[in-house]
Amino acid sequence: MSVTTPQGFAAAGIAANIKEGDALDLAMVVADQPAVGAAVFTVNRAAAAPVLLSRRHLAASEAFKAVVLNSGCANAATGPAGDAAALATASAAAAHLGCHAIEILVASTGTIGTPLPIDKVLAGLGVATARLGAGLASGRSAAEAIMTTDTVSKETVARGDGFTVGGMAKGAGMVRPDMATMLAVLTTDAVVEASEFQAALEGAVDESFHALNIDGCPSTNDAVFALASGASGVRPEQAELADVLAAAARDLATQLAADAEGALRVITIDVSGAPDAATARRAGRHIADSGLVRASFYGGDANWGRVIGALGAAPVDFDQRQVGVAYEGVTVAAEGVAVPFDEMALLATLATGDFRVSVSIGNGPGSAEVLTTDLTPEYVRFNGERS
């Protein structure tokens, strides 16, 4: 299962020596023929050079030949030289693939503020082009080449009625999506129109990567790209396309949470009773922003007061007299106040690993799930070191 599973795509991942050693660090996902493209980008005001260039290309074209991604350097906060490096990457890839630079989308991930070693990238593009393949091994090499602090690659496949969606993603830290806080590429062999594809991708991102919050730190380089080859000849209904894209994206988001830096637990925050899903998601994300809440998750502590405190700081209207909190189905607060429960039994349950926290904020129809992790000493140690 990979980005090469849908018909009409090839991929490669190579070691261009952007990173030290022989680790894979340059990836290409290439459509056999120009594909319909869609993308969603970070809203971080310090967006990286490749984000800025890919935004322009997406606005100017509906057909794309490839996504080129490097790890080991974010090419962010690099000034005019970074802009030139992003453009040089797109131009060189286009020359190798026989297309225009505007048909290339680019992405980078790694350390912020470090100049991209463009000579290594340009040399690597020729090698990567020569190694393009449609097999699963080629897809896996591309997924491995975009890893930074990830310990495992993330790949997925979701199938519709006669069409397929494949995908890969990276991200283990600096993850608090305001779009998507990581990099991801989704491919499909469905026949789609550009406008409906963009809408479907935005919906898929909203209920997957937007529902992921590892450490409350939105990145400068977030991007989710999607390419549709049309090679299946199947034109799905908009709703089915959106559902299958969302299924692939949710699977990748779950894999990202499971591989978060230093994390021991994946926590699902289930918010209900909001006026709408967007409000519920906003509330859940602000709960997950709290270091105090996530530290209690590490301790397996049903400290619902911290949840209430974080909720109260969210830009969400609610009546605290209607708030309820439950851990693993055990209600610990209702109507804004504590209720009796078997504390020792609940603590024993929470000590076993991943768990779910349910928060009701009213009587509305809106609900959402947010994925987060515990805040561990290992996360602090890892990120206390110079990267």
Secondary structure, DSSP 8 states (H G I E B T S, - for coil): --TTSSTTEEEEEE--SSSSTT---EEEEEEEEEEEEEEEE---TT--HHHHHHHHHHHH-SEEEEEEEEESB---S-HHHHHHHHHHHHHHHHHHHTS-GGGEEEEEES-TT----HHHHHHHHHHHHHT-BSSHHHHHHHHHHT-SS-SS-EEEEEE-SS-EEEEEEE-SSS---SS-SSEEEEEE-S---HHHHHHHHHHHHHTTGGGEESSS---SS-EEEEEE--TT-----HHHHHHHHHHHHHHHHHHHHHT-TT---EEEEEEEEBSSHHHHHHHHHHHHH-HHHHHHHHTT---HHHHHHHHHTSS----GGG-EEEETTEEEEETTEE----HHHHHHHHTTS-EEEEEE-SSEEEEEEEEEE---HHHHHHHHS--
